[in-house]
Amino acid sequence: MTESQLQKDTPDLSVELMQEALSPQDLNDLCDATDAAIEGGGGFGWTELPARDSLERYWQGVIAAPTRLLFVARLDGTICGTTQVVLPPGNNEAQGHVVHLTTNFVAPWARSYGLARLLLEAVEEHCLKNGYAVINLDVRETMDRAIEVYQGLGYEKFGEHPYSVKVGNDTIKSLYYYKIINPDFFK
């Protein structure tokens, strides 16, 4: 295989913090990836596909929210996954060093490239640079691969909620994790 063939076969993986309004193409890609994640059974709170206009408004609202940061993963330029960072409210000085991750997912068609790990690493780096010391997250107990990724990156389980999620007739436990990204903060 020649070097140019190898380059064509090597996917372009990237993660970015979305800081401006979503372009129509990015909004479409984001909604498509969300739909795929929902249909794939997890990584997002919806259990059934929402109407497209509701999903578009949701993502536009995330971009507009001053207490949320949206990180997106791209595979060959197409948005295929997200992680949101929920910032602490300004009036909570005692917990101002803690952020919470939510809507962590990679669409099923983009899995196995390491994008979930790249998303988390980018989030951790950004949070550390911006003065945060702890990252919290929760995950359904059924999300085995996500749990492996979190634990592989040093997230520590600190609790469970046995009645956190209801999908159809099934009650699913949520697992709670944290990671200290700046141990010097506590010295």
NORQUIPE-V976405 format. One record per backbone hydrogen bond with DSSP energy under -1.0 kcal/mol. CO is the residue of the C=O (numbers start at 1). NH is the residue of the N-H. E is the energy in kcal/mol with one decimal. If there is no record, write none. Layout:
CO	NH	E
CO	NH	E
This chain:
2	6	-2.4
3	7	-2.4
4	8	-1.8
5	9	-1.8
6	10	-1.1
12	76	-3.4
14	74	-3.1
16	72	-2.8
23	27	-2.8
24	28	-2.1
25	29	-2.8
26	30	-2.8
27	31	-2.3
28	32	-2.6
29	33	-2.7
30	34	-2.2
31	35	-2.7
32	36	-2.4
33	37	-2.3
34	38	-2.7
35	39	-2.9
36	40	-1.8
37	42	-2.0
38	41	-1.5
51	55	-2.1
52	56	-2.6
53	57	-2.2
54	58	-2.3
55	59	-2.3
56	60	-2.4
57	61	-2.3
58	62	-2.0
59	63	-1.9
60	64	-1.6
61	65	-1.6
65	68	-1.3
67	87	-2.8
69	85	-2.4
70	18	-3.0
71	83	-1.9
72	16	-2.3
73	80	-2.8
73	81	-1.0
74	14	-1.9
75	78	-1.8
78	75	-2.4
80	107	-3.6
81	73	-2.4
82	105	-2.3
83	71	-2.8
84	102	-2.0
85	69	-2.0
86	100	-1.9
89	92	-1.9
93	96	-1.2
95	98	-1.8
97	133	-2.6
97	134	-2.1
99	136	-2.6
100	86	-3.5
102	84	-2.9
105	82	-1.9
107	110	-2.3
108	111	-1.2
114	118	-2.1
115	119	-2.7
116	120	-2.2
117	121	-2.7
118	122	-2.3
119	123	-2.5
120	124	-2.9
121	125	-2.4
122	126	-2.4
123	127	-2.9
124	128	-2.6
125	129	-2.3
126	130	-1.3
127	132	-2.5
128	131	-1.6
133	181	-2.6
133	182	-1.5
134	99	-2.3
135	179	-1.9
136	101	-2.9
137	177	-2.9
139	175	-3.2
140	143	-1.9
142	144	-1.6
143	147	-2.4
144	148	-2.2
145	149	-2.2
146	150	-2.8
147	151	-2.8
148	152	-2.5
149	153	-1.3
150	155	-2.4
151	154	-1.5
156	178	-1.8
159	176	-2.8
161	164	-1.1
161	174	-2.2
165	172	-3.0
167	170	-2.4
170	167	-2.7
172	165	-1.9
173	141	-2.9
174	161	-2.5
175	139	-2.2
176	158	-3.0
176	159	-1.1
177	137	-2.1
178	156	-3.3
179	135	-2.4
182	185	-1.5
183	186	-1.4
184	187	-1.6
